[in-house]
Amino acid sequence: MSRTRDPDRLVLFTDAVVAIAITLLVLPLVELVPDVAAEGGSAHSVISEHWQQISTFLLSFVVIANFWLGHHRLFEHVRAYTSAMLRLNLLWLLVIVFLPFPTEIIGAFQSGRFMAGLYIGTILVLSLCQSALAWMIHGHQEIENPDNPVSNRELIGSFSLTGLTLVAFLLASLVPGVGFYSMFLLLLSSVTMRVWRLKHPDEPRTRTGAQS
């Protein structure tokens, strides 16, 4: 049987790494200012001529923030963690730290299938890790808090997002002209959860308590 540990240290380490990853996203934008000034550009040109870098920064900030929020909610159900869970969480962090790299590529080059595939593929791996964490916690007596277990709603929501991300990745990588527009598919995840709530109106309250 795997030895379990208190999750507080793991959560604090995870939060610190996510904060660093978000900080790394903005550094290329900060470096733009002295470069534009040295070339004689105006303050307005920093924005108008680098809107692609700014938009990709905002997109990646939202992506990391949403995954961190999901990770935060997930670990509210955790009372201990195992070595296997630690390794999976480290893989999740690796992808979080890697995300600024494809973000910088998108900001620097013209969009294409390779770039869209690289970016959405990174998000897919991140979503797979988070779904695997949810599956690992769900119903695990050593890990899951019996007073606040992972609900079926949360599990379905995580798998739904991963499935939609997979479809978005395939469309972006294989279908010319789709590119980053395929990411709009991820909005369907909220529709899936609304349907789930309609069919199971009592399940969120009875399973997750404060979470609705």
C-alpha positions as CSV (number, residue, x, y, z in Angstrom):
1,M,0.0,0.0,0.0
2,S,1.3,3.5,-0.9
3,R,2.3,5.7,1.9
4,T,0.1,8.9,2.1
5,R,1.2,12.4,3.1
6,D,-0.5,15.6,4.1
7,P,-1.4,17.6,0.9
8,D,-0.7,21.1,2.2
9,R,2.9,21.1,1.2
10,L,2.1,19.8,-2.3
11,V,-0.6,22.5,-2.8
12,L,1.7,25.3,-1.7
13,F,4.4,24.1,-4.0
14,T,1.9,23.8,-6.9
15,D,0.6,27.3,-6.3
16,A,4.1,28.7,-6.3
17,V,5.0,27.1,-9.6
18,V,1.8,28.3,-11.2
19,A,2.5,31.8,-10.0
20,I,5.9,31.7,-11.7
21,A,4.5,30.3,-14.9
22,I,2.0,33.2,-15.1
23,T,4.8,35.7,-14.4
24,L,6.8,34.2,-17.3
25,L,3.9,34.9,-19.6
26,V,4.2,38.6,-19.2
27,L,8.0,38.9,-19.5
28,P,8.1,39.0,-23.3
29,L,5.6,41.9,-23.2
30,V,7.7,43.8,-20.7
31,E,10.8,43.4,-22.9
32,L,8.9,44.9,-25.9
33,V,8.8,48.3,-24.3
34,P,12.6,49.1,-24.3
35,D,13.0,47.5,-27.7
36,V,10.3,49.6,-29.3
37,A,11.7,52.8,-27.6
38,A,15.2,52.0,-28.9
39,E,13.8,51.7,-32.4
40,G,12.1,55.1,-32.1
41,G,8.6,53.7,-31.8
42,S,5.7,55.3,-29.9
43,A,3.9,54.1,-26.9
44,H,0.9,53.5,-29.1
45,S,2.9,51.2,-31.4
46,V,3.7,49.0,-28.5
47,I,0.1,48.0,-28.5
48,S,-1.0,48.4,-32.1
49,E,2.0,46.5,-33.6
50,H,2.1,43.7,-31.0
51,W,-1.5,42.9,-30.5
52,Q,-0.9,39.2,-31.3
53,Q,1.6,38.9,-28.5
54,I,-0.8,40.6,-26.1
55,S,-3.8,38.5,-27.1
56,T,-1.8,35.3,-26.7
57,F,-0.7,36.4,-23.3
58,L,-4.3,37.0,-22.3
59,L,-5.4,33.7,-23.7
60,S,-2.7,31.8,-21.9
61,F,-3.3,33.7,-18.6
62,V,-7.0,32.6,-18.8
63,V,-6.0,29.0,-19.6
64,I,-3.5,28.7,-16.7
65,A,-5.9,30.5,-14.3
66,N,-8.8,28.2,-15.2
67,F,-6.7,25.1,-14.8
68,W,-5.3,26.4,-11.5
69,L,-8.9,27.0,-10.2
70,G,-9.9,23.5,-11.2
71,H,-6.8,22.1,-9.5
72,H,-7.7,24.2,-6.4
73,R,-11.2,22.9,-6.3
74,L,-10.0,19.3,-6.9
75,F,-7.6,19.4,-4.0
76,E,-10.4,20.5,-1.6
77,H,-11.4,16.8,-1.8
78,V,-7.9,15.5,-0.9
79,R,-6.9,14.5,2.6
80,A,-3.6,12.9,1.6
81,Y,-1.6,12.1,-1.4
82,T,0.5,9.1,-2.6
83,S,3.7,8.9,-4.6
84,A,1.8,8.2,-7.8
85,M,-0.3,11.3,-7.3
86,L,2.8,13.4,-6.6
87,R,4.3,12.3,-9.9
88,L,1.2,13.0,-11.8
89,N,0.9,16.4,-10.2
90,L,4.5,17.1,-11.2
91,L,3.6,16.2,-14.8
92,W,0.7,18.7,-14.6
93,L,3.2,21.3,-13.4
94,L,5.6,20.5,-16.2
95,V,2.9,21.3,-18.7
96,I,1.9,24.5,-16.9
97,V,5.5,25.7,-17.0
98,F,5.9,24.7,-20.6
99,L,2.8,26.7,-21.7
100,P,4.7,30.1,-22.0
101,F,6.9,28.5,-24.7
102,P,4.2,27.9,-27.3
103,T,2.6,31.1,-26.2
104,E,5.8,33.0,-27.2
105,I,5.9,31.1,-30.5
106,I,2.4,32.1,-31.3
107,G,3.1,35.7,-30.6
108,A,6.3,35.7,-32.7
109,F,5.2,33.8,-35.9
110,Q,2.2,33.7,-38.2
111,S,-0.5,31.2,-37.2
112,G,-0.7,27.9,-38.8
113,R,-1.7,24.3,-38.2
114,F,1.6,23.4,-36.5
115,M,1.4,26.3,-34.1
116,A,-2.3,25.7,-33.3
117,G,-1.6,22.0,-32.8
118,L,1.3,22.7,-30.5
119,Y,-0.7,25.1,-28.4
120,I,-3.9,23.1,-28.2
121,G,-1.9,19.9,-27.8
122,T,-0.3,21.4,-24.7
123,I,-3.7,22.2,-23.3
124,L,-4.8,18.7,-24.1
125,V,-2.0,17.1,-22.1
126,L,-2.8,19.5,-19.2
127,S,-6.4,18.5,-19.3
128,L,-5.5,14.8,-19.4
129,C,-3.4,15.2,-16.3
130,Q,-6.1,17.0,-14.5
131,S,-8.7,14.4,-15.5
132,A,-6.3,11.6,-14.4
133,L,-5.9,13.4,-11.0
134,A,-9.7,13.6,-10.6
135,W,-10.0,9.9,-11.5
136,M,-7.2,9.0,-9.1
137,I,-8.9,10.8,-6.2
138,H,-12.5,9.7,-6.9
139,G,-13.4,6.8,-4.7
140,H,-9.8,6.3,-3.3
141,Q,-10.1,5.7,0.4
142,E,-6.5,6.8,1.2
143,I,-6.7,10.0,-0.8
144,E,-10.3,11.2,-0.9
145,N,-11.9,13.2,2.0
146,P,-15.0,11.1,2.9
147,D,-16.8,14.2,4.1
148,N,-16.2,16.0,0.8
149,P,-15.8,13.4,-2.0
150,V,-15.3,14.2,-5.7
151,S,-18.8,14.4,-7.3
152,N,-19.8,12.6,-10.4
153,R,-20.6,16.1,-11.8
154,E,-17.0,17.1,-11.4
155,L,-15.7,13.9,-12.9
156,I,-18.0,14.2,-15.9
157,G,-17.0,17.9,-16.3
158,S,-13.3,17.1,-16.3
159,F,-13.7,14.2,-18.9
160,S,-16.0,16.4,-21.0
161,L,-13.4,19.2,-21.2
162,T,-10.7,16.7,-22.1
163,G,-12.7,15.1,-24.8
164,L,-13.6,18.5,-26.4
165,T,-9.9,19.5,-26.2
166,L,-9.0,16.3,-28.1
167,V,-11.5,17.2,-30.8
168,A,-10.2,20.8,-30.9
169,F,-6.6,19.5,-31.2
170,L,-7.5,17.2,-34.1
171,L,-9.4,19.8,-36.0
172,A,-6.6,22.4,-35.5
173,S,-3.9,20.0,-36.5
174,L,-5.5,18.3,-39.5
175,V,-8.1,20.7,-41.0
176,P,-6.7,23.7,-42.9
177,G,-8.1,27.0,-41.9
178,V,-9.6,25.9,-38.6
179,G,-6.6,26.8,-36.4
180,F,-7.4,28.4,-33.0
181,Y,-11.1,28.7,-33.9
182,S,-11.4,25.1,-32.8
183,M,-10.9,26.2,-29.2
184,F,-14.5,27.6,-29.2
185,L,-15.5,23.9,-28.9
186,L,-14.3,24.1,-25.3
187,L,-17.2,26.4,-24.5
188,L,-19.5,23.4,-25.0
189,S,-18.1,22.0,-21.7
190,S,-20.4,24.4,-19.8
191,V,-23.3,23.3,-21.9
192,T,-22.6,19.6,-21.0
193,M,-22.6,20.5,-17.3
194,R,-25.9,22.4,-17.6
195,V,-27.5,19.3,-19.2
196,W,-26.0,17.2,-16.3
197,R,-27.5,19.5,-13.7
198,L,-30.9,19.3,-15.3
199,K,-30.8,15.5,-15.2
200,H,-29.2,15.3,-11.7
201,P,-30.5,18.4,-9.9
202,D,-29.7,17.1,-6.4
203,E,-26.3,15.5,-7.1
204,P,-24.0,18.5,-6.7
205,R,-25.5,19.5,-3.3
206,T,-25.6,16.1,-1.8
207,R,-22.0,15.2,-3.0
208,T,-20.0,18.3,-2.7
209,G,-21.6,20.3,0.0
210,A,-20.5,23.9,-0.4
211,Q,-19.7,23.4,-4.1
212,S,-22.7,23.9,-6.4
